[in-house]
Structure formats: C-alpha cells, structure tokens
C-alpha cells in the first residue's frame, strides 16, 4: 500500500485543511474517510490516536522518512510515532520564519510544528 494523489477520503479532507497539504500526499482511493472519533484499538490514555481506521495497511511505510510526516498526522499510534518529536505540517520552517511559533494567535496550531517550534 502506498500514498497516492487524489485519494477518495483525502479529497474530502482537503476541503477543510490548508491547500498545500492537499498537494503533499494522499492515501489511496480505497481508504476510508478520516475520523476524529476514537475506537478502543486506536486510542491510548496518553492521547495518542490514529485518525483513520486503515492505518494497519500502512505499517510498511511507517519507517519511510518520505511518509512519516503524513503518517505522523494520521497514524501516530499504529506507526509508534507518539513519542517522536516531528512536524506534521511540511510548511513549519517557512511559518516559523514568519513568527508562527511565537505568535499567540496560532497557539492552538503550534502542535503541528512541534519540532520546529521546539515544543519537544
């Protein structure tokens, strides 16, 4: 299984996310719509969750650096990425250079740039 452009659920997800994320990567057409609802097998007490139900299909990509930013965002529990300090947004360095990490207006989004903003 690999990431592909134009996946079914990702097309829907792009409508609510930053446009540049939509050009970064998507999951395949057969994947399910993303969900923020947790299931017993996708949640831990420390808040580490998978955001899509099909993360098990991406186990082989979990250690691939090209896939990690997207898997960090959607499959943290399955890929064992909960304790790693990473950015889930590929634009973090650009945003940080513009003051993103120190602007309180963006505080609720700082977690997306945990590494760049030195939060971990």
C-alpha positions in Angstrom: 0.0 0.0 0.0 1.3 3.4 -0.8 0.3 7.0 -0.7 -1.3 8.4 -3.9 -2.6 11.6 -5.3 -6.4 12.1 -5.4 -7.5 9.6 -2.8 -11.2 9.5 -2.0 -11.1 10.4 1.6 -8.2 12.8 1.2 -10.1 14.8 -1.4 -12.9 15.3 1.2 -10.3 16.1 3.8 -8.6 18.7 1.6 -11.7 20.8 1.7 -11.2 21.5 5.4 -7.4 21.7 5.6 -4.7 24.0 4.3 -4.5 23.8 0.5 -0.8 22.9 0.4 -1.4 19.8 2.4 -3.6 18.5 -0.4 -0.6 18.6 -2.8 1.7 16.9 -0.3 0.3 13.3 -0.2 -2.9 11.4 0.0 -4.0 7.9 0.8 -5.3 5.5 -1.8 -8.9 5.6 -3.2 -9.9 2.5 -1.2 -9.2 4.1 2.2 -11.9 5.2 4.5 -13.0 8.8 5.3 -10.8 10.2 8.1 -12.3 10.4 11.5 -11.5 12.1 14.8 -13.7 9.6 16.7 -11.6 7.2 18.6 -12.1 3.5 18.8 -10.8 1.3 21.6 -8.0 -0.1 19.5 -6.9 3.3 18.1 -6.7 5.2 21.4 -4.4 5.2 24.3 -4.7 7.0 27.7 -1.9 9.4 26.7 -3.9 10.9 23.8 -2.0 9.1 21.1 -4.6 8.2 18.4 -4.9 7.1 14.8 -7.0 9.5 12.8 -8.1 6.9 10.2 -9.3 3.4 10.6 -7.0 1.9 7.9 -3.6 2.7 9.5 -2.7 -1.0 9.7 -2.4 -1.1 5.9 0.5 1.4 6.1 2.7 -0.4 8.6 5.4 -0.9 5.9 5.6 2.8 5.3 5.9 3.8 9.0 9.7 3.9 8.9 9.9 5.6 5.5 11.0 9.3 6.0 9.0 10.3 2.9 5.8 9.1 4.5 6.4 9.9 8.2 5.0 13.5 8.2 1.7 12.3 6.8 1.6 9.1 9.0 2.6 11.2 12.0 -0.5 13.2 11.4 -2.9 10.3 10.7 -1.4 7.1 12.1 0.6 8.0 15.1 -0.4 5.1 17.3 -0.1 2.4 14.6 3.3 3.7 13.5 4.6 4.2 17.1 5.2 7.9 16.4 3.7 9.2 19.6 6.9 9.9 21.4 8.8 11.2 18.5 9.2 14.9 18.0 8.1 15.7 14.5 6.3 18.4 12.4 3.1 17.2 10.8 3.0 20.2 8.6 5.6 20.5 5.8 5.4 24.3 5.9 6.6 24.6 9.5 10.1 26.1 8.7 8.5 28.7 6.5 5.8 29.6 9.0 8.3 29.7 11.9 10.5 32.2 9.9 7.4 34.4 9.8 6.9 34.3 13.6 4.4 31.4 13.8 6.0 29.8 16.8 5.9 32.9 18.9 2.5 34.4 17.8 -0.2 33.6 20.5 -2.8 33.8 17.8 -1.5 30.4 16.4 -1.0 28.7 19.8 -3.6 26.1 19.1 -1.7 25.1 15.9 1.8 25.0 17.4 1.5 21.2 18.0 1.5 20.8 14.2 5.1 22.2 14.2 6.3 20.6 17.5 9.8 20.1 16.3 10.3 23.4 14.5 8.7 25.3 17.4 10.9 23.4 19.9 7.9 22.1 21.9 9.5 18.7 22.5 
